[in-house]
Amino acid sequence: VTVSNNTAENSIRPFTVGRKNWLFSNSAKGAKASAIVYSLIETAKANGLDPERYLKYLFEKLPNTANFKDTETLDQYLPWATKPQEKCKE
């Protein structure tokens, strides 16, 4: 058996590239927004979704959501929920 850490290195590569880009965040709010978008994209990937389709799905559906404070309402938009899995699968 060959000992290799390629899988681990490939999984953190996007983070290390992003880390260099985050150095140029001009404010704490900008850095927080970048972290949120990065988290959405990586979580979508981890759940087998196409990140571009998932973000488009969120941007189309969330503005029409009546109650953002209700966790049950927001749970249906998470990457592992049924609707996003149907609409955004790779």
C-alpha positions in Angstrom: 0.0 0.0 0.0 1.4 3.4 -1.0 1.3 6.0 1.6 0.0 9.2 0.1 -1.6 12.4 1.4 -2.8 13.7 -2.0 -6.5 13.5 -1.0 -5.8 15.6 2.1 -3.7 18.1 0.2 -6.3 18.4 -2.6 -9.1 19.1 -0.1 -7.3 22.0 1.6 -5.9 23.6 -1.6 -8.9 25.9 -2.2 -8.6 27.1 1.3 -5.0 28.0 1.0 -5.6 29.8 -2.3 -8.5 31.7 -0.7 -6.3 32.5 2.3 -4.0 34.6 0.1 -7.0 36.4 -1.4 -8.5 37.2 2.1 -5.4 39.3 2.9 -7.0 41.9 0.7 -10.3 42.1 2.6 -10.6 45.8 3.5 -13.0 45.4 6.4 -14.2 42.8 8.9 -17.6 42.8 7.2 -16.0 42.1 3.8 -14.0 39.2 5.3 -17.1 37.8 6.9 -19.0 38.0 3.6 -16.2 36.2 1.9 -16.1 33.5 4.6 -19.9 33.0 4.2 -19.7 32.6 0.4 -16.7 30.3 0.7 -18.6 28.1 3.3 -21.6 27.9 1.0 -19.5 26.8 -1.9 -17.5 24.2 -0.1 -20.5 22.8 1.7 -22.3 22.5 -1.6 -19.3 20.6 -3.1 -19.2 18.3 0.0 -22.8 17.4 -0.6 -22.4 16.6 -4.3 -24.0 19.8 -5.6 -22.9 22.1 -8.4 -21.9 25.2 -6.5 -22.9 27.6 -9.3 -26.3 26.1 -9.6 -26.7 26.0 -5.8 -25.9 29.7 -5.4 -28.2 30.5 -8.3 -30.9 28.5 -6.5 -30.4 30.3 -3.3 -30.4 33.8 -4.9 -33.6 33.0 -6.7 -35.5 31.4 -3.8 -34.3 33.1 -0.6 -35.5 36.7 -1.5 -39.0 35.3 -1.7 -38.8 33.5 1.6 -41.2 35.1 4.1 -39.4 34.4 7.4 -35.6 34.3 7.5 -35.6 33.9 11.3 -37.4 30.6 11.3 -34.8 27.8 11.3 -37.3 25.3 9.9 -37.8 27.5 6.8 -34.0 28.0 6.3 -33.3 24.3 6.8 -35.0 23.5 3.5 -32.3 25.5 1.7 -29.3 23.7 3.2 -27.3 21.7 0.7 -28.4 18.3 2.2 -32.1 19.2 2.0 -34.3 17.4 -0.6 -35.1 20.4 -2.9 -31.5 21.6 -3.4 -30.4 18.0 -3.9 -33.0 17.6 -6.7 -32.3 21.0 -8.4 -28.5 21.4 -8.0 -27.0 17.9 -8.2 -23.8 17.7 -10.3 
